[in-house]
Amino acid sequence: MTEGLLYVQSEPGSVPLAEFNDWYDNDHGPARLALPEIRSGYRYRAIDAMTPSWLAWYELDIDVLDGAPYQALRAHRSEKESSLIDRLTTLDRRVYALTEDHGTPGGRSDPPPIVLCVAMNTTDEPALDAWYREEHIPILLSLPGWRRTRRYRAVQGTGQNLLAFHEIDTVAVFDSEAYRAAVTTERRASVMQSVTARSRRLFGYHNTVRGTRR
């Protein structure tokens, strides 16, 4: 089993928000959660005033994406779903494989109120990895309300190759002196010199995707 993340950013465009949410919550999302290998799914909305403004993320066994049941979902879309997808301004689908998991949800069943998603390309991956493990993540996990940080490598889709997926209780953490210190160290400044592309997105919890297990 390869633990992974299905990470889908979308922008409704001409699709009315009520129609978009109804499709995701009652059709698209539940059909995916019906597959046992897709263990959970959540929908978040941007709180950083950037687009795409919606994020859906699913925790799964990556192998399910190559299986016949999942492929059938994509190959045999309903006319209604096909029409809606064609009207979306953005549907950015990425698949990531887990490389590191730090911290813990603490046995909590509630999804994180905030997710911070930082994607990067770098010319010096070993230095970036060492900085995350040895300095950056330990500092972040010491901050009140910083639940967990997982790191991933892209296996499908566009965008940067490496993703740091942070789970946080509140945006207030970004105003703390401790957080500002964490992102202004000399080592970070040195590592960032090798970063060739970077995307930082902030999303707030919208709802949990529900599905009927088959």
Steps between C-alpha positions, in 0.01 A plus 500: 500500500624848414353764727402804301300814455258586220512881491248679280471877466199638316333825403128494418512773236157518337363218717272642774645430843190309614524271198873453547464404866203271435699314234806461724313409819233272359651350184870540428645465850279217631573289190869511590451434870305188405838341416657348816852606399394865513487540875393860546414812307469866595407823328663832582454855377778752443554758773797665330301692236665296225364265235420219448272558795407140584707201611389139540750256649470127544720266703540175310700205379639635171456162331122550504536766232613238247226254591195429287240642742670839522578512129133426428401807703710718273422325172123480543403840632136591488388760248429732791850461643670539163308820435591642839870412469514666158373823657757514780766766460758275670524132586857439614542136604824383660605174663772489763682214674577540871869540585493624861242530779574715805276574794166336549132581478501387865229243456260775402234418246435863414670633187745788539333843485785633285736341248812675375627351175852593391621351171855540369755407239865509600842434352625366836244258636726341764563841660129584492406165654761534775382852584139383528586203721771656718380856548176612341255227598622469861448875546156492339382207712602688813250776418161486676236376257741353244367146469693322232721535193514245223728522198427354160652448157291545186423193290229649274390846397651839447652742748801475725656164578511517881212579734500582870148454636453666838198453730430794731235603752494873435647768274597691815817290510636699206495818709714351774863595555588132508362442150674806361824371651442159338483648152790745533791279604837519327473137396162559335639796308786284375273210396258733321776608264469160329119521467401566138121509545276532803126514565347575841124448546281532807159330525230481767279198570170487309367147549577129509429286196262218587461176311313172525740209520431220257 
